Amino acid sequence: MGKQKLLVIEDDTGLQKQLRWSLDAYEVLVAGEREAALAHVRRHQPAVVTMDLGLPPDPDGASEGLATLQQILALAPDTKVIILSGNQDRANALKAIGMGAYDFHQKPFDADMLGLVLERAFYLHAMQRENRRMLQTQADSPLAGIVSRDPGMLKLCRSVEKVAPSSATVMLLGDSGSGKELVARGLHALGARHDKRFVAINCAAIPETLLESELFGYEKGAFTGAAKQTLGKIELAHGGTFFLDEIGDMAPGLQAKLLRFLQERVIERIGGRSEIAVDVRIVCATHQNLKEQAVAGRFREDLYYRLSEIVLTIPPLRQRVGDSALLAHHFKNKFCASEGRASFNFSPDALAAIEAYGWPGNVREMENCIKRAVIMSDGPQIAVEDLGLPEAAPVEDPVNLRQARDAAEYKVMVKALARSDGNIAKAAELLGVSRPTLYDLMNHHGIK
C-alpha cells in the first residue's frame, strides 16, 4: 500500500522543504497558492491538509487563507485541515476552527508534536470513512432503518426477526411517527415473500367512500367514472405483503368485508360477480387501543382477534433510553450529506434540549426538527435556537453520578426536615442517620 497523501499549503519555499523533509512518512503534495491547492484537492483528495493562512496575494493577512479553507471544505467536507499559525495569528486560527478546520499548530512547529497531530487526523478520517461504509452496508439490511440502543426497541427487532418467516398476521401498536411502516417493511423483507410486492394503504388518509374501491378494486361501469377495470390494493399485493396502516379508522361496513377476506381469502371487486382468490400476508398498524375500541363497539371484536395473531408494540421515543441523542446524531449526519453541508456538531445546550424534550411526534418529529436545524444553522455548531423546540423544555437530568447522588440526597433531606417540621432529631431518625451526620449533610448542601 502506498503512502497516505498529505497536502501542504505554504508559500515560503524554505518551510515547504522543511515540512517535506520532516513529513517523509507521507506522500507530500505542495501548493503555494489557492488555485494550486484546490487543483490538488480535486485530483488527489488528500485526507489531511496543513495550511498557512498568509497566502499570496495577502501574505500578511488571513483573507486568502480563510477563503482557501472555505473552498477546500466545500469541495471535500471530510478533509482534516490543520492550520500552521504564528503567535500573532491566534485569532485567525480560532476563526478557521470556527469555519470547520480540524486543528491548529503553532509555528515554529515541533516536528514530533505535528507528527502526532497528523497521525490522529489521518486516523480520525479513516474511522469516519469506515463508519460511513458500515452505515452503507447496514442500509442494505432489512432493519437498518431502525437506529436504537434501547433494550425495548432491540427486543422488538429480535421479535421481528422471529415472526417474519411465519405467515401469521401481525398487528403493530405504536404512536404516530414511531416507525410502524419501517417495522412492517422489515417483516416483509425478512420473510419468504421478500421478492414479491409490499403494498401499503393508510385507512385514515382515504375517505370512507373511496377506501372500498382502493382495497377491493372495481369493474368497468361499476359506478359513474369507473371507465376501466381497476385492481384493488389487496389484489395488487398478491403473493406479497399487504400493510394496513391506521386500521382503527376503518368504517364498520368495510370492517365486515375485510373480515370476510381474512376468513375466506377471496375478494369481489365492486360491480363484479366472481370471487378472486388472493394470497397475501397481512400486517396492520394502529396508534389506538383496539381492544378498548372493540369493547366500546367501535371496532369488530372478531376482526380484532383475526388481525392480532401476533401483536408487537413499538415504544415511543420518550421511553427509548438514550435514543433521542443517538437519532439526533444519525439524522444530522444524514442531512449534512444530503444537503451538501460540512459536518458540524450539536452544542452541549442543544444536546441537553434534545434529551430533555418529550418528542410527542416521535422519530418523525425528530427527523423534521434536525433537517430544519441543519438547513438553518449558521455557525460551526447546531445551537438550541436552530432546533426550534418549545421553550419550556424540562431541565436535563444529571448524568454525573455525584450530581445525581447530591440531588437525591438534597431532595430526601428537605422532605424529612419538612415532615419533622425542622426538628433535627426527628429528621435524622426518619433518614436513619445520626444527628452529627445530618448536620454535616445540611452544611454540605447549604441548608440552614
Secondary structure, DSSP 8 states (H G I E B T S, - for coil): ----EEEEE-S-HHHHHHHHHHTTTSEEEEESSHHHHHHHHHHH--SEEEE-S--TT-TTSSHHHHHHHHHHHHH-TT-EEEEEE-GGGHHHHHHHHHHT--EEEESS--HHHHHHHHHHHHHHHHHHHHHHHHHHHHTTSTTTT-----HHHHHHHHHHHHHTTS---EEEE--TTS-HHHHHHHHHHTSTTTTS-EEEEETTTS-HHHHHHHHHEE-TTSSTT--S-EE-HHHHTTTSEEEEETGGG--HHHHHHHHHHHHH-EE--BT--S-EE---EEEEEESS-HHHHHHTTSS-HHHHHHH-SEEEE---GGGSTTHHHHHHHHHHHHHHHHTT----EE-HHHHHHHHHS--TTHHHHHHHHHHHHHHH--SSEE-HHHHT--S--------SHHHHHHHHHHHHHHHHHHHTTT-HHHHHHHHTS-HHHHHHHHHHHT--
